[in-house]
Amino acid sequence: MGGGRILVEDADGVRLLTLNRPERRNAFDHRMWLELRDALHDARRDDAVRVVVMTGAGSAFTAGADLGEMAAPPAVEGAGEHGFGSCVEAFIDFDKPLVAAVNGVGVGAGLTLLLYFDYVYIVRGARLRAPFVTLGVAPEAGSSYLLPATLGHRAALQLLYESDFVPAERAVELGIADELCEPDALLPRARERARWLARKPLGSLRATKRLLLATRNDRIRAARAREDAAFERRVGSPENVEAIRAFFEKRDADFSRVPSADREPAGSDSAQGADPGWVGFRRKASPKGPLG
């Protein structure tokens, strides 16, 4: 059902949401964040939907933020708030079971959003990456709290520092994913779990999840406020500009030649001299837009 960025399919009380930008490896643009947010809101309100499964179209789960959009920013509708922040809020508040079927690479949000799922199945050969340090920015989506809570402090710090790809097998070992699946078994296994959950009493499932989320969500929102402030300082910083330029020039970034300072305040001469279009979009869109 639907032909947009998010495909929706219902069966047996289970709603399947498919990230649908395979030509961009399911990278999130502004529209896709908004469509996923709305899909989560709809699923939460619909009593016929008892469980949600999410996967990606094609060979990728999601490549994270669409850096191409940031290089050529679109007009942002409405009040100018980027869809990322409200979509993460929809995940924070989602009080029905969430099941992920990670069918390929997951970068940035392709890793951090998994921390909101109750069950994560990952295909053999998939890889996950949190590239924020490599991009000269900071963690997002509450991951500065959720990663240590899930992996432990040291493992979380190492994953963020190194910014390397995490193989599917290691993701299971770390606790980011629950089960490794062969390609032809991934979605059937996720759906099997979802149908099993759908046979449980929905009111009890929701009450249980709300109780477990109550304390956690306060901590996530506090972490997100700190992340937003750090992200706002880091986006447009010399290190971030070097990282993005290197990405588009298809070369390794050289951070030894740039200062480690945060971005200059908007309006300063140095900020104006190093402010490519995607940084301007980031400021206009709000400190809640992602870059990973």
C-alpha positions as a LaTeX table, in Angstrom:
\begin{tabular}{lrrr}
\hline
Residue & $x$ (\AA) & $y$ (\AA) & $z$ (\AA) \\
\hline
Met1 & 0.00 & 0.00 & 0.00 \\
Gly2 & 1.31 & 3.44 & $-0.92$ \\
Gly3 & 4.01 & 4.50 & $-3.35$ \\
Gly4 & 5.96 & 7.01 & $-1.30$ \\
Arg5 & 9.12 & 6.86 & 0.75 \\
Ile6 & 7.47 & 4.43 & 3.20 \\
Leu7 & 5.57 & 1.39 & 1.94 \\
Val8 & 2.85 & 0.02 & 4.22 \\
Glu9 & 1.53 & $-3.54$ & 4.27 \\
Asp10 & $-0.91$ & $-5.07$ & 6.78 \\
Ala11 & $-1.50$ & $-8.73$ & 7.60 \\
Asp12 & $-2.57$ & $-10.60$ & 10.74 \\
Gly13 & $-2.35$ & $-7.56$ & 13.00 \\
Val14 & 1.19 & $-6.81$ & 11.81 \\
Arg15 & 2.07 & $-3.64$ & 9.88 \\
Leu16 & 5.18 & $-3.85$ & 7.72 \\
Leu17 & 6.91 & $-0.52$ & 7.03 \\
Thr18 & 9.47 & $-0.60$ & 4.22 \\
Leu19 & 11.96 & 2.23 & 3.75 \\
Asn20 & 11.57 & 2.84 & 0.04 \\
Arg21 & 14.43 & 4.76 & $-1.57$ \\
Pro22 & 16.45 & 1.85 & $-2.92$ \\
Glu23 & 18.14 & 4.03 & $-5.53$ \\
Arg24 & 19.62 & 6.04 & $-2.62$ \\
Arg25 & 20.20 & 3.01 & $-0.38$ \\
Asn26 & 17.14 & 4.17 & 1.57 \\
Ala27 & 18.91 & 7.32 & 2.75 \\
Phe28 & 16.66 & 9.67 & 4.72 \\
Asp29 & 15.70 & 12.97 & 3.20 \\
His30 & 13.32 & 15.45 & 4.86 \\
Arg31 & 10.27 & 13.90 & 3.22 \\
Met32 & 11.20 & 10.37 & 4.28 \\
Trp33 & 11.61 & 11.41 & 7.92 \\
Leu34 & 8.15 & 12.96 & 7.84 \\
Glu35 & 6.58 & 9.94 & 6.15 \\
Leu36 & 8.10 & 7.53 & 8.67 \\
Arg37 & 6.95 & 9.73 & 11.54 \\
Asp38 & 3.41 & 9.77 & 10.18 \\
Ala39 & 3.48 & 6.01 & 9.59 \\
Leu40 & 4.44 & 5.43 & 13.23 \\
His41 & 1.70 & 7.79 & 14.43 \\
Asp42 & $-0.86$ & 5.99 & 12.27 \\
Ala43 & 0.24 & 2.57 & 13.51 \\
Arg44 & 0.09 & 3.69 & 17.12 \\
Arg45 & $-3.46$ & 5.04 & 16.74 \\
Asp46 & $-4.82$ & 2.07 & 14.75 \\
Asp47 & $-6.12$ & $-0.64$ & 17.10 \\
Ala48 & $-5.99$ & $-3.15$ & 14.25 \\
Val49 & $-2.20$ & $-2.77$ & 14.23 \\
Arg50 & $-0.70$ & $-4.73$ & 17.10 \\
Val51 & 2.95 & $-4.95$ & 16.02 \\
Val52 & 5.15 & $-3.00$ & 13.58 \\
Val53 & 7.98 & $-4.51$ & 11.52 \\
Met54 & 10.44 & $-2.26$ & 9.66 \\
Thr55 & 12.84 & $-3.20$ & 6.87 \\
Gly56 & 14.46 & $-1.63$ & 3.82 \\
Ala57 & 13.78 & $-1.97$ & 0.10 \\
Gly58 & 16.56 & $-3.38$ & $-2.05$ \\
Ser59 & 19.95 & $-4.32$ & $-0.64$ \\
Ala60 & 20.26 & $-1.70$ & 2.13 \\
Phe61 & 18.48 & $-1.09$ & 5.41 \\
Thr62 & 19.30 & 2.62 & 5.35 \\
Ala63 & 22.42 & 4.63 & 4.55 \\
Gly64 & 21.36 & 7.25 & 7.10 \\
Ala65 & 21.07 & 10.93 & 6.25 \\
Asp66 & 21.03 & 11.92 & 2.58 \\
Leu67 & 24.18 & 14.05 & 2.37 \\
Gly68 & 23.27 & 14.93 & $-1.20$ \\
Glu69 & 20.19 & 16.75 & 0.08 \\
Met70 & 22.38 & 18.75 & 2.43 \\
Ala71 & 24.65 & 19.73 & $-0.45$ \\
Ala72 & 21.63 & 20.92 & $-2.46$ \\
Pro73 & 19.06 & 21.80 & 0.22 \\
Pro74 & 15.36 & 21.73 & $-0.73$ \\
Ala75 & 12.78 & 24.20 & 0.48 \\
Val76 & 11.54 & 23.05 & 3.88 \\
Glu77 & 7.79 & 23.28 & 4.27 \\
Gly78 & 5.91 & 24.41 & 7.35 \\
Ala79 & 7.68 & 26.00 & 10.28 \\
Gly80 & 11.07 & 24.88 & 9.05 \\
Glu81 & 11.63 & 22.07 & 11.55 \\
His82 & 13.49 & 19.15 & 10.05 \\
Gly83 & 11.56 & 15.87 & 10.12 \\
Phe84 & 14.33 & 14.03 & 11.97 \\
Gly85 & 13.48 & 15.35 & 15.42 \\
Ser86 & 9.76 & 14.62 & 15.28 \\
Cys87 & 10.42 & 11.17 & 13.82 \\
Val88 & 12.75 & 10.27 & 16.69 \\
Glu89 & 10.06 & 11.50 & 19.09 \\
Ala90 & 7.61 & 9.11 & 17.42 \\
Phe91 & 10.02 & 6.24 & 18.13 \\
Ile92 & 10.47 & 7.36 & 21.74 \\
Asp93 & 6.71 & 7.37 & 22.34 \\
Phe94 & 5.83 & 4.25 & 20.35 \\
Asp95 & 4.17 & 1.89 & 22.84 \\
Lys96 & 3.52 & $-1.16$ & 20.67 \\
Pro97 & 6.08 & $-3.87$ & 19.85 \\
Leu98 & 8.66 & $-2.87$ & 17.24 \\
Val99 & 10.54 & $-5.49$ & 15.21 \\
Ala100 & 13.41 & $-4.66$ & 12.82 \\
Ala101 & 14.50 & $-6.78$ & 9.85 \\
Val102 & 17.90 & $-5.34$ & 8.96 \\
Asn103 & 18.38 & $-6.46$ & 5.37 \\
Gly104 & 21.70 & $-4.73$ & 4.60 \\
Val105 & 23.92 & $-1.79$ & 5.49 \\
Gly106 & 22.78 & 0.53 & 8.27 \\
Val107 & 24.67 & 3.81 & 8.70 \\
Gly108 & 23.97 & 6.60 & 11.19 \\
Ala109 & 20.25 & 6.37 & 11.85 \\
Gly110 & 20.45 & 2.88 & 10.38 \\
Leu111 & 22.19 & 1.94 & 13.62 \\
Thr112 & 20.84 & 4.41 & 16.18 \\
Leu113 & 17.16 & 3.80 & 15.40 \\
Leu114 & 17.66 & 0.09 & 16.07 \\
Leu115 & 18.13 & 0.97 & 19.75 \\
Tyr116 & 14.37 & 1.73 & 19.88 \\
Phe117 & 13.30 & $-1.69$ & 18.60 \\
Asp118 & 12.20 & $-4.54$ & 20.86 \\
Tyr119 & 13.49 & $-7.25$ & 18.51 \\
Val120 & 16.21 & $-6.84$ & 15.89 \\
Tyr121 & 16.88 & $-9.52$ & 13.25 \\
Ile122 & 19.88 & $-8.90$ & 11.02 \\
Val123 & 20.90 & $-10.57$ & 7.79 \\
Arg124 & 24.27 & $-12.24$ & 7.43 \\
Gly125 & 26.57 & $-9.85$ & 5.56 \\
Ala126 & 24.89 & $-6.69$ & 6.86 \\
Arg127 & 27.08 & $-3.99$ & 8.41 \\
Leu128 & 26.24 & $-1.17$ & 10.82 \\
Arg129 & 28.13 & 2.05 & 11.39 \\
Ala130 & 27.92 & 5.13 & 13.62 \\
Pro131 & 30.05 & 7.61 & 11.60 \\
Phe132 & 29.56 & 10.73 & 13.71 \\
Val133 & 33.16 & 11.20 & 14.90 \\
Thr134 & 34.47 & 10.57 & 11.39 \\
Leu135 & 32.06 & 13.25 & 10.13 \\
Gly136 & 33.31 & 15.72 & 12.74 \\
Val137 & 29.98 & 15.91 & 14.54 \\
Ala138 & 28.41 & 14.20 & 17.60 \\
Pro139 & 26.02 & 11.30 & 18.31 \\
Glu140 & 22.29 & 11.75 & 17.66 \\
Ala141 & 18.85 & 10.22 & 18.25 \\
Gly142 & 19.50 & 9.65 & 21.94 \\
Ser143 & 22.34 & 7.25 & 21.15 \\
Ser144 & 24.68 & 8.90 & 23.68 \\
Tyr145 & 22.42 & 7.36 & 26.32 \\
Leu146 & 21.07 & 4.29 & 24.51 \\
Leu147 & 24.40 & 2.93 & 23.26 \\
Pro148 & 26.04 & 2.76 & 26.72 \\
Ala149 & 22.79 & 1.43 & 28.18 \\
Thr150 & 22.74 & $-1.35$ & 25.58 \\
Leu151 & 26.43 & $-2.13$ & 25.04 \\
Gly152 & 28.10 & $-0.83$ & 28.19 \\
His153 & 30.15 & 2.35 & 28.48 \\
Arg154 & 33.46 & 1.14 & 27.05 \\
Ala155 & 32.01 & $-0.75$ & 24.07 \\
Ala156 & 29.80 & 2.23 & 23.21 \\
Leu157 & 32.71 & 4.65 & 23.39 \\
Gln158 & 34.88 & 2.42 & 21.21 \\
Leu159 & 32.12 & 2.00 & 18.62 \\
Leu160 & 31.69 & 5.78 & 18.41 \\
Tyr161 & 35.40 & 6.63 & 18.49 \\
Glu162 & 36.32 & 4.12 & 15.79 \\
Ser163 & 33.34 & 4.84 & 13.50 \\
Asp164 & 34.05 & 1.51 & 11.78 \\
Phe165 & 31.55 & $-0.86$ & 10.22 \\
Val166 & 30.25 & $-3.46$ & 12.67 \\
Pro167 & 29.59 & $-6.85$ & 11.00 \\
Ala168 & 26.24 & $-8.51$ & 11.64 \\
Glu169 & 27.80 & $-11.19$ & 13.81 \\
Arg170 & 29.43 & $-8.56$ & 16.03 \\
Ala171 & 26.17 & $-6.60$ & 16.22 \\
Val172 & 24.55 & $-9.67$ & 17.74 \\
Glu173 & 27.45 & $-10.13$ & 20.18 \\
Leu174 & 27.19 & $-6.50$ & 21.28 \\
Gly175 & 23.42 & $-6.69$ & 21.78 \\
Ile176 & 22.48 & $-4.25$ & 19.00 \\
Ala177 & 20.77 & $-7.15$ & 17.19 \\
Asp178 & 19.16 & $-10.29$ & 18.61 \\
Glu179 & 19.50 & $-12.87$ & 15.89 \\
Leu180 & 21.54 & $-13.49$ & 12.75 \\
Cys181 & 19.51 & $-14.70$ & 9.75 \\
Glu182 & 20.22 & $-15.98$ & 6.28 \\
Pro183 & 18.88 & $-13.69$ & 3.52 \\
Asp184 & 15.84 & $-15.79$ & 2.62 \\
Ala185 & 14.94 & $-16.26$ & 6.29 \\
Leu186 & 15.24 & $-12.66$ & 7.52 \\
Leu187 & 11.80 & $-11.21$ & 6.81 \\
Pro188 & 9.93 & $-14.49$ & 7.48 \\
Arg189 & 11.67 & $-14.72$ & 10.87 \\
Ala190 & 10.80 & $-11.12$ & 11.76 \\
Arg191 & 7.20 & $-11.64$ & 10.68 \\
Glu192 & 7.00 & $-14.88$ & 12.63 \\
Arg193 & 8.03 & $-13.05$ & 15.80 \\
Ala194 & 5.60 & $-10.23$ & 15.02 \\
Arg195 & 2.67 & $-12.62$ & 14.51 \\
Trp196 & 3.56 & $-14.34$ & 17.79 \\
Leu197 & 3.47 & $-10.98$ & 19.56 \\
Ala198 & 0.23 & $-10.04$ & 17.82 \\
Arg199 & $-1.50$ & $-12.97$ & 19.52 \\
Lys200 & $-0.68$ & $-11.51$ & 22.94 \\
Pro201 & $-3.14$ & $-9.16$ & 24.70 \\
Leu202 & $-2.42$ & $-5.76$ & 23.20 \\
Gly203 & $-3.48$ & $-3.79$ & 26.27 \\
Ser204 & $-1.04$ & $-5.72$ & 28.42 \\
Leu205 & 1.76 & $-5.33$ & 25.85 \\
Arg206 & 1.25 & $-1.57$ & 25.74 \\
Ala207 & 1.02 & $-1.18$ & 29.52 \\
Thr208 & 4.21 & $-3.20$ & 29.95 \\
Lys209 & 6.12 & $-1.20$ & 27.37 \\
Arg210 & 4.92 & 2.12 & 28.79 \\
Leu211 & 6.13 & 1.14 & 32.25 \\
Leu212 & 9.54 & 0.12 & 30.95 \\
Leu213 & 9.80 & 3.26 & 28.83 \\
Ala214 & 8.71 & 5.74 & 31.49 \\
Thr215 & 12.08 & 6.26 & 33.19 \\
Arg216 & 14.14 & 5.53 & 30.08 \\
Asn217 & 12.38 & 8.14 & 27.96 \\
Asp218 & 13.18 & 10.96 & 30.41 \\
Arg219 & 16.86 & 10.03 & 30.09 \\
Ile220 & 16.66 & 9.80 & 26.31 \\
Arg221 & 15.14 & 13.26 & 26.04 \\
Ala222 & 17.80 & 14.71 & 28.34 \\
Ala223 & 20.47 & 13.06 & 26.19 \\
Arg224 & 18.86 & 14.38 & 23.02 \\
Ala225 & 18.91 & 17.94 & 24.37 \\
Arg226 & 22.65 & 17.63 & 25.04 \\
Glu227 & 23.20 & 16.02 & 21.62 \\
Asp228 & 21.28 & 18.77 & 19.82 \\
Ala229 & 23.44 & 21.42 & 21.48 \\
Ala230 & 26.65 & 19.56 & 20.61 \\
Phe231 & 25.47 & 18.89 & 17.07 \\
Glu232 & 24.63 & 22.53 & 16.53 \\
Arg233 & 28.15 & 23.51 & 17.55 \\
Arg234 & 29.83 & 20.82 & 15.47 \\
Val235 & 27.91 & 21.16 & 12.19 \\
Gly236 & 29.79 & 23.70 & 10.12 \\
Ser237 & 32.93 & 23.39 & 12.28 \\
Pro238 & 36.22 & 23.19 & 10.38 \\
Glu239 & 36.45 & 19.42 & 11.03 \\
Asn240 & 32.91 & 18.83 & 9.81 \\
Val241 & 33.45 & 20.92 & 6.68 \\
Glu242 & 36.63 & 18.95 & 5.92 \\
Ala243 & 34.79 & 15.64 & 6.43 \\
Ile244 & 31.94 & 16.57 & 4.10 \\
Arg245 & 34.26 & 17.97 & 1.44 \\
Ala246 & 36.33 & 14.80 & 1.58 \\
Phe247 & 33.15 & 12.72 & 1.21 \\
Phe248 & 32.08 & 14.49 & $-1.97$ \\
Glu249 & 35.64 & 14.61 & $-3.32$ \\
Lys250 & 35.98 & 10.86 & $-2.64$ \\
Arg251 & 39.15 & 11.16 & $-0.59$ \\
Asp252 & 40.24 & 10.56 & 2.99 \\
Ala253 & 39.68 & 13.52 & 5.30 \\
Asp254 & 42.82 & 15.17 & 6.70 \\
Phe255 & 41.94 & 16.52 & 10.13 \\
Ser256 & 45.57 & 17.40 & 10.95 \\
Arg257 & 45.24 & 20.56 & 8.86 \\
Val258 & 42.07 & 21.98 & 10.41 \\
Pro259 & 41.40 & 23.38 & 13.91 \\
Ser260 & 39.33 & 21.34 & 16.34 \\
Ala261 & 37.20 & 24.32 & 17.36 \\
Asp262 & 33.41 & 24.31 & 17.16 \\
Arg263 & 31.56 & 26.25 & 14.49 \\
Glu264 & 31.84 & 30.02 & 14.66 \\
Pro265 & 28.59 & 31.75 & 15.70 \\
Ala266 & 26.25 & 32.56 & 12.81 \\
Gly267 & 27.05 & 35.95 & 11.32 \\
Ser268 & 30.76 & 35.97 & 12.09 \\
Asp269 & 33.20 & 36.49 & 9.23 \\
Ser270 & 34.82 & 33.07 & 9.62 \\
Ala271 & 31.46 & 31.31 & 9.75 \\
Gln272 & 30.32 & 33.04 & 6.57 \\
Gly273 & 33.51 & 32.06 & 4.83 \\
Ala274 & 33.11 & 28.35 & 5.56 \\
Asp275 & 29.35 & 27.88 & 5.31 \\
Pro276 & 28.37 & 25.61 & 2.40 \\
Gly277 & 24.71 & 25.28 & 1.48 \\
Trp278 & 24.03 & 22.15 & 3.51 \\
Val279 & 25.18 & 23.95 & 6.69 \\
Gly280 & 22.74 & 26.74 & 5.96 \\
Phe281 & 20.00 & 24.15 & 5.52 \\
Arg282 & 21.01 & 22.54 & 8.80 \\
Arg283 & 20.66 & 25.84 & 10.63 \\
Lys284 & 17.36 & 26.66 & 8.97 \\
Ala285 & 15.97 & 23.19 & 9.55 \\
Ser286 & 16.76 & 23.20 & 13.32 \\
Pro287 & 19.42 & 21.59 & 15.47 \\
Lys288 & 17.49 & 18.33 & 15.26 \\
Gly289 & 18.46 & 17.38 & 11.71 \\
Pro290 & 20.87 & 14.44 & 11.37 \\
Leu291 & 24.15 & 14.06 & 9.59 \\
Gly292 & 24.99 & 10.40 & 9.60 \\
\hline
\end{tabular}
